[in-house]
Amino acid sequence: MSVDEFFIRARQNGGYWELVQGGPVAKSLERLLDGQAKANSCLALKNAIGKAKVPCEAALDGVALRIDR
């Protein structure tokens, strides 16, 4: 399945989906505790990166990137 096909199907079906090895996979909804744990982890990483002064950044999941090869 191409990325374009995936986006069309995901919009039609609703819910939360991700493309894994060329196929759509349904994701469960996130609970409050899941979100809090991810936010705390990201904050800790951001603080560590700031102290280390390295050229990178931390981001929560949910950020979608389309990579063309």
C-alpha positions as a Markdown table, in Angstrom:
| # | Residue | x | y | z |
|---|---|---|---|---|
| 1 | Met | 0.0 | 0.0 | 0.0 |
| 2 | Ser | 1.4 | 3.4 | -0.9 |
| 3 | Val | 1.4 | 6.3 | 1.5 |
| 4 | Asp | -1.2 | 8.1 | -0.6 |
| 5 | Glu | -3.5 | 5.0 | -0.5 |
| 6 | Phe | -2.9 | 4.8 | 3.3 |
| 7 | Phe | -4.0 | 8.4 | 3.8 |
| 8 | Ile | -7.1 | 8.0 | 1.8 |
| 9 | Arg | -8.1 | 4.8 | 3.6 |
| 10 | Ala | -7.3 | 6.2 | 7.1 |
| 11 | Arg | -9.5 | 9.3 | 6.4 |
| 12 | Gln | -12.4 | 7.1 | 5.2 |
| 13 | Asn | -12.2 | 4.7 | 8.2 |
| 14 | Gly | -11.6 | 7.2 | 10.9 |
| 15 | Gly | -9.9 | 6.3 | 14.1 |
| 16 | Tyr | -6.1 | 6.2 | 14.6 |
| 17 | Trp | -4.0 | 4.3 | 12.1 |
| 18 | Glu | -0.3 | 3.9 | 11.3 |
| 19 | Leu | 1.4 | 2.4 | 8.2 |
| 20 | Val | 3.6 | -0.5 | 9.2 |
| 21 | Gln | 5.6 | -2.3 | 6.5 |
| 22 | Gly | 3.2 | -1.3 | 3.8 |
| 23 | Gly | 0.0 | -2.1 | 5.7 |
| 24 | Pro | -2.5 | -0.2 | 7.8 |
| 25 | Val | -2.6 | -1.0 | 11.6 |
| 26 | Ala | -5.3 | 0.3 | 13.9 |
| 27 | Lys | -4.0 | 2.0 | 17.0 |
| 28 | Ser | -5.9 | 2.1 | 20.3 |
| 29 | Leu | -6.8 | 5.4 | 21.9 |
| 30 | Glu | -4.4 | 6.7 | 24.4 |
| 31 | Arg | -5.2 | 7.0 | 28.1 |
| 32 | Leu | -4.5 | 10.0 | 30.3 |
| 33 | Leu | -1.7 | 8.1 | 32.1 |
| 34 | Asp | -0.1 | 7.2 | 28.7 |
| 35 | Gly | 0.0 | 10.9 | 27.7 |
| 36 | Gln | 1.4 | 12.0 | 31.0 |
| 37 | Ala | 4.2 | 9.5 | 30.9 |
| 38 | Lys | 5.1 | 10.5 | 27.4 |
| 39 | Ala | 5.0 | 14.2 | 28.3 |
| 40 | Asn | 7.2 | 13.6 | 31.3 |
| 41 | Ser | 9.7 | 11.6 | 29.3 |
| 42 | Cys | 9.9 | 14.2 | 26.6 |
| 43 | Leu | 10.5 | 16.9 | 29.1 |
| 44 | Ala | 13.3 | 14.9 | 30.7 |
| 45 | Leu | 14.9 | 14.3 | 27.3 |
| 46 | Lys | 14.6 | 18.0 | 26.4 |
| 47 | Asn | 16.3 | 19.0 | 29.7 |
| 48 | Ala | 19.1 | 16.5 | 29.2 |
| 49 | Ile | 19.6 | 17.7 | 25.6 |
| 50 | Gly | 19.7 | 21.3 | 26.7 |
| 51 | Lys | 22.3 | 20.5 | 29.4 |
| 52 | Ala | 24.4 | 18.5 | 27.0 |
| 53 | Lys | 24.2 | 21.2 | 24.3 |
| 54 | Val | 23.9 | 18.6 | 21.5 |
| 55 | Pro | 22.4 | 19.4 | 18.1 |
| 56 | Cys | 19.2 | 17.4 | 18.4 |
| 57 | Glu | 15.7 | 17.6 | 19.8 |
| 58 | Ala | 13.0 | 15.5 | 21.5 |
| 59 | Ala | 9.5 | 15.2 | 20.3 |
| 60 | Leu | 6.4 | 13.4 | 21.3 |
| 61 | Asp | 5.1 | 10.6 | 19.1 |
| 62 | Gly | 2.2 | 11.6 | 16.8 |
| 63 | Val | 4.5 | 13.6 | 14.6 |
| 64 | Ala | 4.1 | 12.3 | 11.1 |
| 65 | Leu | 6.8 | 12.5 | 8.6 |
| 66 | Arg | 6.6 | 11.4 | 5.0 |
| 67 | Ile | 9.9 | 10.2 | 3.6 |
| 68 | Asp | 10.4 | 9.8 | -0.1 |
| 69 | Arg | 13.1 | 7.4 | -1.2 |
